Amino acid sequence: MKKFDDPELLYREYITNKLDAEVIAGKYNVGLNTVRRALYRHNIDKSMRNPTILTSEQIEFLRGAILGTGHLYIQKNGTNAEFRTESGLKERKYTEYKFDLLKSFINKQEPLVYTRPTGESSIKFATIAHPVFTKLYSELYLNDKKIINEDILDKMTPFSWAIFFSDSGIYYGNESNGGKTCKINISKFTTEEQNFIINYVNNNLGFSCHKSSSGYGNYTLSFYAEGRNKFIEFIFPFIPSCMKEKGEVILTTKHERRMTKYPSEFNKQQLDFIYGTLLGDGCIYQSDDRDYAHFQVTHSEKQADYLKFKFNTLKSFINYDDYIFSFKKSGFPTPNRSGSFYTTSHPLFTEIRQEFYDSDGIKHVTQEILDKINERALCYWFLDDGSYYYTKCHKSYSGNLSTQSFNYEEHLLMQKWFKEKWNIQCAIEKVKPSNLFRLRFGPLQIQKLVDIIRPYVPCESMFYKVNKKPEHIK
């Protein structure tokens, strides 16, 4: 019996294993014509290598890949489309994954590694031209350009979105600072189509996002923090294992990670400082693309020691060990030099932000906040926004708190609080020519206030705020 009298062996090598006739001849040590005659005799044709329909997995993959870096192409004078994709060698495993998924429509054994004249290398492959790809081409292309419409996006499955993200998505940032960003490049589409994708993801999928630009005509679908996590949870089970690093770090429980690296609660001094300085110069900021809020503050160069004290107070929530303050010119029309720092983003700051800020990001003061203000917190508040000064016309010392960020009702609340808790009377003074207000303290009242807070002044450079000699006070 001759070697190829049995068609099963030849079918397995030529169709299943997709070995060319030359390879089969060498493998079995026979002539090339012997193989070709056997193929003809058994009616085994190369077209038998490829199925006539795409599997559901292949269709879902192609929909995502074509929105991403893959594309369908009809050669000049050709009839049917073929799928092509190319990437850098760092994504070799991902390209091999794509190759294996579409292998039933590929007549090669492996993707091709190609080195350009510039020395850069890439890995690529193309399928055969086939009617199944032509059908997709007619749906996803117009005048040889990719298009987007509601019907196309409605057919995207979680697997399709996972491939789109794996192809064109990016995830970067300083995780220790809570600043991870998740984006998908949509530059290949028209402005109208870009806006359509953004609206579709927001309204149909429910993942909050917006369009952003990195310049030079590059546009991305950028997720806000809440939308980012929901989107990654939506696609993560379908991301190819070789690309999981694009999403898995997001899915790590960020709260647990932060509670491991940073303290799980503030100490008493930190709480006093935070509550006091939030009534003053401090602020807690919540970025749209972060899960948690962070604390930040700015001071003039004159108050560098005070800024350093604040830095050291919150150092356990700061991601750098030895911060060198860089004072930059700021202010108009008379610029001065100032410096600032910010903490890591953390659930603890988010909790306190919810006490101080409304949904529009406006800071407020409430009775619950004032109840947490003790002598030390009051000191930080005054050092931030207080003034203690001598007025020649009255020949006496007075003082005020710059509380212009609060409304009139909140000033009434603070006025009552100073009287009831500290037995200090203050007036609500209108700051002309604006419609803003501040608290003003007369000679005896300001003396009471500075006597309370003087023992808690943390650094020598700030004693000027409390160490006037009130010789005119009687």
C-alpha positions as CSV (number, residue, x, y, z in Angstrom):
1,M,0.0,0.0,0.0
2,K,1.4,3.3,-1.0
3,K,1.8,6.0,1.6
4,F,-1.0,8.3,0.3
5,D,-3.5,5.6,-0.8
6,D,-5.3,6.4,2.5
7,P,-6.8,9.9,2.1
8,E,-7.1,10.4,5.9
9,L,-3.4,10.9,6.3
10,L,-3.2,13.4,3.5
11,Y,-6.3,15.2,4.6
12,R,-5.0,15.5,8.2
13,E,-1.6,17.0,7.0
14,Y,-2.9,19.2,4.2
15,I,-6.3,20.4,5.6
16,T,-6.2,20.0,9.3
17,N,-2.5,20.8,9.9
18,K,-2.4,23.1,6.8
19,L,1.0,21.9,5.7
20,D,1.9,22.9,2.1
21,A,2.6,20.1,-0.5
22,E,6.3,20.9,-0.3
23,V,6.4,20.5,3.4
24,I,4.5,17.2,3.2
25,A,6.9,15.9,0.6
26,G,9.9,16.7,2.7
27,K,8.3,15.3,5.9
28,Y,7.5,11.9,4.2
29,N,10.5,11.9,1.9
30,V,8.5,11.7,-1.3
31,G,8.5,13.8,-4.4
32,L,6.4,16.9,-4.7
33,N,4.5,15.6,-7.7
34,T,3.7,12.5,-5.7
35,V,1.9,14.7,-3.1
36,R,0.2,16.8,-5.8
37,R,-1.1,13.7,-7.7
38,A,-2.4,12.2,-4.4
39,L,-4.2,15.4,-3.6
40,Y,-5.8,15.5,-7.0
41,R,-6.8,11.8,-6.8
42,H,-8.5,12.2,-3.5
43,N,-10.2,15.5,-4.5
44,I,-8.5,17.3,-1.6
45,D,-8.5,21.0,-2.4
46,K,-7.0,24.0,-0.5
47,S,-10.4,25.6,-0.3
48,M,-11.4,22.7,2.1
49,R,-9.1,24.2,4.7
50,N,-11.5,27.1,5.3
51,P,-15.0,26.9,6.6
52,T,-17.9,28.7,4.9
53,I,-19.1,30.6,7.9
54,L,-17.7,32.4,10.9
55,T,-18.3,31.1,14.4
56,S,-20.1,33.5,16.8
57,E,-16.8,33.9,18.7
58,Q,-15.0,34.9,15.5
59,I,-17.8,37.4,14.6
60,E,-17.7,39.0,18.1
61,F,-13.9,39.2,17.9
62,L,-13.9,40.8,14.4
63,R,-16.4,43.5,15.4
64,G,-14.2,44.6,18.3
65,A,-10.9,44.2,16.3
66,I,-12.2,46.2,13.4
67,L,-13.2,49.1,15.7
68,G,-9.7,48.7,17.1
69,T,-6.4,48.2,15.1
70,G,-7.6,45.5,12.7
71,H,-9.1,46.2,9.3
72,L,-10.8,44.6,6.4
73,Y,-9.2,45.0,3.0
74,I,-10.2,44.2,-0.6
75,Q,-7.3,44.1,-2.9
76,K,-7.3,45.9,-6.2
77,N,-9.3,43.9,-8.7
78,G,-10.3,41.6,-5.9
79,T,-13.8,40.3,-5.1
80,N,-13.7,39.5,-1.4
81,A,-12.3,41.1,1.7
82,E,-9.6,39.8,4.0
83,F,-8.8,40.7,7.6
84,R,-5.4,42.1,8.5
85,T,-3.8,43.1,11.7
86,E,-0.3,44.3,12.8
87,S,1.2,45.2,16.1
88,G,4.6,45.8,17.8
89,L,6.5,42.8,19.1
90,K,5.6,43.7,22.7
91,E,2.1,42.4,21.8
92,R,3.3,39.3,20.1
93,K,1.3,37.0,22.3
94,Y,-1.8,39.0,21.6
95,T,-1.3,38.8,17.9
96,E,-0.7,35.0,18.2
97,Y,-4.0,34.8,20.1
98,K,-5.8,36.6,17.2
99,F,-4.0,34.3,14.7
100,D,-5.2,31.1,16.5
101,L,-8.8,32.5,16.7
102,L,-8.9,33.0,13.0
103,K,-6.7,30.1,12.0
104,S,-9.5,28.4,10.1
105,F,-9.3,31.3,7.6
106,I,-5.5,31.5,7.4
107,N,-3.2,29.5,5.2
108,K,0.0,30.1,7.2
109,Q,1.5,28.3,10.1
110,E,2.2,31.4,12.2
111,P,2.2,35.2,12.1
112,L,5.0,37.0,10.2
113,V,7.6,39.0,12.0
114,Y,8.6,41.9,9.9
115,T,11.5,44.3,10.3
116,R,11.2,47.7,8.7
117,P,14.2,49.6,7.1
118,T,14.1,51.8,10.2
119,G,15.0,48.7,12.4
120,E,11.6,48.6,14.0
121,S,10.0,45.1,14.1
122,S,6.3,44.2,14.1
123,I,4.2,41.0,13.9
124,K,1.3,40.7,11.5
125,F,-0.9,38.3,9.6
126,A,-3.8,38.3,7.1
127,T,-6.6,35.9,6.5
128,I,-7.6,34.6,3.1
129,A,-10.1,36.7,1.1
130,H,-13.5,35.2,1.7
131,P,-17.2,36.1,1.3
132,V,-17.7,36.1,5.1
133,F,-15.3,39.0,5.5
134,T,-16.9,40.8,2.5
135,K,-20.3,40.6,4.3
136,L,-18.7,42.3,7.4
137,Y,-17.0,44.8,5.1
138,S,-20.2,45.9,3.6
139,E,-21.6,46.6,7.1
140,L,-18.6,48.2,8.7
141,Y,-17.1,50.2,5.9
142,L,-18.3,53.0,3.6
143,N,-16.0,54.2,0.7
144,D,-13.2,52.1,2.2
145,K,-13.4,53.9,5.6
146,K,-14.6,52.4,8.9
147,I,-18.0,53.8,10.1
148,I,-20.0,53.8,13.3
149,N,-23.7,53.7,13.7
150,E,-26.2,52.4,16.3
151,D,-26.7,49.1,14.6
152,I,-23.0,48.4,14.7
153,L,-22.7,49.3,18.4
154,D,-25.8,47.3,19.3
155,K,-24.1,44.2,17.9
156,M,-21.1,44.7,20.1
157,T,-20.9,42.1,22.9
158,P,-18.8,42.3,26.1
159,F,-16.2,40.2,24.2
160,S,-16.3,42.7,21.3
161,W,-15.7,45.6,23.7
162,A,-12.9,43.7,25.4
163,I,-11.1,43.3,22.1
164,F,-11.7,46.9,21.2
165,F,-10.2,47.9,24.5
166,S,-7.3,45.4,24.1
167,D,-6.6,46.8,20.7
168,S,-7.0,50.6,21.2
169,G,-7.3,51.0,25.0
170,I,-4.7,52.4,27.4
171,Y,-4.6,52.4,31.1
172,Y,-2.0,54.5,32.9
173,G,-1.2,56.8,35.8
174,N,0.1,56.8,39.3
175,E,-1.9,54.2,41.2
176,S,-0.4,55.3,44.5
177,N,-1.9,58.6,43.9
178,G,-5.3,57.3,42.8
179,G,-4.9,58.7,39.3
180,K,-5.4,55.7,37.0
181,T,-6.9,56.7,33.6
182,C,-8.7,54.5,31.2
183,K,-9.0,55.6,27.6
184,I,-9.8,54.1,24.1
185,N,-8.5,55.7,21.0
186,I,-11.3,56.8,18.6
187,S,-9.3,59.1,16.4
188,K,-9.9,56.9,13.3
189,F,-13.6,58.0,13.3
190,T,-15.2,61.3,12.2
191,T,-16.0,64.0,14.8
192,E,-19.7,63.1,14.5
193,E,-18.9,59.4,15.0
194,Q,-16.7,60.1,18.0
195,N,-19.5,62.0,19.7
196,F,-21.9,59.2,18.8
197,I,-19.7,56.6,20.5
198,I,-19.4,58.8,23.6
199,N,-23.2,59.3,23.8
200,Y,-23.8,55.6,23.2
201,V,-21.4,54.4,26.0
202,N,-22.9,57.0,28.4
203,N,-26.6,56.4,27.6
204,N,-26.8,52.8,26.4
205,L,-24.1,51.1,28.4
206,G,-24.2,53.4,31.4
207,F,-20.5,53.9,31.7
208,S,-19.8,57.6,32.4
209,C,-17.2,58.9,29.9
210,H,-16.2,61.9,27.9
211,K,-14.1,62.8,24.8
212,S,-10.7,64.1,25.4
213,S,-7.8,65.2,23.2
214,S,-4.1,64.7,23.5
215,G,-3.4,67.0,20.6
216,Y,-2.3,66.4,17.0
217,G,-5.8,65.2,16.1
218,N,-5.8,62.3,18.6
219,Y,-9.1,61.8,20.4
220,T,-10.0,59.3,23.0
221,L,-13.0,57.9,24.8
222,S,-12.0,58.7,28.4
223,F,-13.8,57.1,31.4
224,Y,-14.6,58.9,34.6
225,A,-13.6,57.0,37.7
226,E,-17.0,55.3,38.3
227,G,-17.5,54.6,34.6
228,R,-14.0,53.2,34.3
229,N,-14.5,50.6,37.0
230,K,-17.9,49.5,35.7
231,F,-16.5,49.2,32.2
232,I,-13.6,47.1,33.2
233,E,-15.8,44.8,35.3
234,F,-18.0,44.5,32.2
235,I,-15.2,43.4,29.8
236,F,-12.7,41.8,32.2
237,P,-13.9,38.2,31.9
238,F,-13.5,38.4,28.1
239,I,-10.1,40.1,27.9
240,P,-7.6,37.6,26.4
241,S,-5.4,36.3,29.2
242,C,-2.3,37.7,27.5
243,M,-3.8,41.2,27.8
244,K,-5.3,40.9,31.3
245,E,-2.7,43.4,32.6
246,K,-4.6,46.1,30.8
247,G,-7.5,45.6,33.2
248,E,-6.6,43.5,36.2
249,V,-4.9,46.2,38.3
250,I,-8.1,48.3,38.1
251,L,-10.1,45.3,39.5
252,T,-7.8,44.9,42.5
253,T,-9.8,46.2,45.4
254,K,-8.4,49.7,45.6
255,H,-9.8,50.3,49.1
256,E,-7.9,47.3,50.5
257,R,-4.7,48.3,48.7
258,R,-4.8,51.8,50.1
259,M,-5.6,50.5,53.6
260,T,-2.5,48.4,53.4
261,K,-0.1,51.1,52.2
262,Y,-1.6,54.0,54.1
263,P,-3.2,54.3,57.6
264,S,-6.7,53.2,57.9
265,E,-7.7,56.2,60.0
266,F,-6.4,59.7,60.9
267,N,-4.7,60.3,64.2
268,K,-6.1,63.0,66.5
269,Q,-3.7,65.7,65.4
270,Q,-4.4,65.0,61.8
271,L,-8.1,65.3,62.3
272,D,-7.7,68.6,64.2
273,F,-5.5,69.9,61.4
274,I,-7.8,68.8,58.6
275,Y,-11.0,70.2,60.1
276,G,-9.3,73.4,61.1
277,T,-7.5,74.1,57.8
278,L,-10.5,73.1,55.7
279,L,-12.3,76.1,57.3
280,G,-9.2,78.0,56.2
281,D,-6.9,77.6,53.2
282,G,-7.0,73.8,52.8
283,C,-9.2,72.0,50.3
284,I,-10.1,68.5,49.5
285,Y,-10.4,67.9,45.7
286,Q,-12.2,65.2,43.9
287,S,-11.1,64.6,40.3
288,D,-13.5,63.0,37.9
289,D,-11.1,60.3,36.9
290,R,-10.2,59.2,40.5
291,D,-12.0,57.1,42.9
292,Y,-11.1,59.0,46.0
293,A,-10.4,62.6,47.0
294,H,-7.1,64.1,48.1
295,F,-6.1,67.1,50.3
296,Q,-4.1,70.0,48.9
297,V,-3.0,73.4,50.2
298,T,-0.9,76.3,49.0
299,H,1.0,79.0,51.0
300,S,3.3,81.9,50.2
301,E,7.0,81.7,50.6
302,K,6.8,83.7,53.8
303,Q,4.9,80.8,55.3
304,A,7.2,78.1,54.1
305,D,7.7,76.7,57.6
306,Y,4.0,76.5,58.1
307,L,3.6,74.6,54.8
308,K,6.4,72.2,55.9
309,F,4.5,71.6,59.1
310,K,1.4,70.8,57.2
311,F,3.3,68.5,55.0
312,N,4.8,66.6,58.0
313,T,1.4,66.4,59.7
314,L,-0.1,64.5,56.7
315,K,3.2,62.8,55.7
316,S,1.7,59.3,56.3
317,F,-0.7,60.1,53.4
318,I,1.8,61.5,51.0
319,N,3.5,59.4,48.4
320,Y,6.9,61.1,48.5
321,D,9.4,60.9,51.4
322,D,11.3,64.1,51.1
323,Y,9.4,66.8,49.3
324,I,11.4,69.8,48.1
325,F,9.1,72.8,47.9
326,S,9.2,74.5,44.6
327,F,7.9,78.0,45.0
328,K,6.5,79.5,41.8
329,K,5.4,83.0,41.1
330,S,1.6,83.4,41.3
331,G,-0.9,86.2,41.8
332,F,-1.9,89.2,39.9
333,P,-1.3,92.1,39.7
334,T,1.4,91.8,42.3
335,P,3.0,88.3,41.9
336,N,4.4,86.5,44.9
337,R,6.1,83.2,45.4
338,S,4.1,80.3,46.7
339,G,4.3,76.5,47.2
340,S,1.9,73.7,47.6
341,F,1.6,69.9,48.2
342,Y,-1.1,67.3,47.9
343,T,-1.7,64.0,49.5
344,T,-2.6,60.6,48.0
345,S,-6.2,60.0,47.1
346,H,-7.8,58.1,49.9
347,P,-11.3,57.0,51.1
348,L,-10.7,58.9,54.4
349,F,-10.4,62.2,52.5
350,T,-13.5,61.3,50.5
351,E,-15.5,60.9,53.7
352,I,-14.5,64.3,55.1
353,R,-15.1,65.9,51.7
354,Q,-18.7,64.8,51.9
355,E,-19.0,66.7,55.1
356,F,-17.7,70.0,53.7
357,Y,-18.7,70.0,50.1
358,D,-22.0,69.8,48.2
359,S,-22.6,68.1,44.9
360,D,-21.4,71.2,43.0
361,G,-18.1,71.3,44.9
362,I,-19.0,74.3,47.0
363,K,-17.6,74.3,50.6
364,H,-20.0,74.8,53.5
365,V,-19.8,74.9,57.2
366,T,-22.4,73.1,59.4
367,Q,-23.0,72.7,63.1
368,E,-21.7,69.1,62.9
369,I,-18.4,70.5,61.6
370,L,-18.1,73.2,64.2
371,D,-18.8,70.7,66.9
372,K,-15.5,69.0,65.9
373,I,-13.4,72.2,66.2
374,N,-11.3,72.2,69.4
375,E,-8.6,74.7,70.5
376,R,-6.0,73.2,68.2
377,A,-8.3,73.1,65.1
378,L,-9.4,76.6,65.9
379,C,-5.7,77.6,65.9
380,Y,-5.1,76.2,62.4
381,W,-8.2,78.0,61.1
382,F,-7.0,81.3,62.5
383,L,-3.4,80.8,61.2
384,D,-4.9,80.1,57.7
385,D,-7.5,82.9,57.5
386,G,-7.2,85.0,60.6
387,S,-5.8,88.6,61.0
388,Y,-4.7,90.4,64.2
389,Y,-3.9,94.0,63.6
390,Y,-3.6,97.4,65.2
391,T,-5.9,100.2,64.0
392,K,-4.7,103.7,64.5
393,C,-8.1,105.3,64.3
394,H,-9.3,103.3,67.2
395,K,-5.9,103.0,68.9
396,S,-6.6,99.3,69.5
397,Y,-6.1,95.8,68.2
398,S,-8.8,94.1,66.3
399,G,-9.1,90.9,64.2
400,N,-11.1,89.1,61.6
401,L,-11.5,85.7,60.0
402,S,-11.6,85.7,56.2
403,T,-14.7,83.6,55.8
404,Q,-15.9,85.0,52.5
405,S,-16.4,81.5,51.0
406,F,-19.4,80.9,53.3
407,N,-22.9,82.4,52.8
408,Y,-24.7,84.7,55.2
409,E,-26.7,82.0,57.0
410,E,-23.4,80.1,57.7
411,H,-22.0,83.3,59.1
412,L,-24.9,83.5,61.5
413,L,-24.2,79.9,62.5
414,M,-20.5,80.7,63.1
415,Q,-21.3,83.8,65.1
416,K,-23.6,81.9,67.4
417,W,-21.0,79.1,67.8
418,F,-18.2,81.5,68.9
419,K,-20.5,83.0,71.5
420,E,-21.9,79.7,72.9
421,K,-18.7,77.6,72.8
422,W,-15.9,80.2,73.4
423,N,-17.8,83.1,74.9
424,I,-16.4,85.3,72.1
425,Q,-18.6,87.8,70.4
426,C,-18.0,88.7,66.8
427,A,-19.7,90.8,64.2
428,I,-20.6,89.8,60.6
429,E,-18.9,92.4,58.4
430,K,-19.7,93.0,54.7
431,V,-16.6,93.1,52.5
432,K,-17.1,96.0,50.2
433,P,-17.7,96.3,47.3
434,S,-18.7,92.6,47.1
435,N,-21.7,90.8,48.6
436,L,-19.4,88.6,50.7
437,F,-19.0,88.6,54.4
438,R,-16.4,87.9,57.1
439,L,-16.2,87.6,60.9
440,R,-14.8,90.6,62.8
441,F,-13.6,90.6,66.4
442,G,-13.3,93.7,68.6
443,P,-10.3,94.3,70.9
444,L,-11.4,92.2,73.9
445,Q,-12.7,89.4,71.8
446,I,-9.7,89.0,69.6
447,Q,-7.5,88.9,72.7
448,K,-9.6,86.1,74.1
449,L,-9.3,84.2,70.8
450,V,-5.5,84.5,70.5
451,D,-5.0,83.6,74.1
452,I,-6.9,80.3,73.4
453,I,-4.9,79.4,70.3
454,R,-1.4,80.7,71.2
455,P,-0.2,77.5,72.8
456,Y,-1.0,75.5,69.7
457,V,0.9,77.6,67.1
458,P,3.1,74.9,65.5
459,C,6.0,77.0,64.1
460,E,7.9,80.1,64.9
461,S,7.2,81.8,61.5
462,M,3.5,82.0,62.4
463,F,3.7,83.6,65.8
464,Y,3.3,87.0,64.2
465,K,-0.4,86.2,64.0
466,V,-0.9,85.9,67.7
467,N,2.0,87.8,69.5
468,K,0.9,91.4,69.2
469,K,1.2,93.4,72.4
470,P,-2.3,94.8,73.0
471,E,-1.3,97.7,75.3
472,H,-4.3,99.6,74.3
473,I,-6.7,97.0,75.4
474,K,-8.4,97.8,78.7
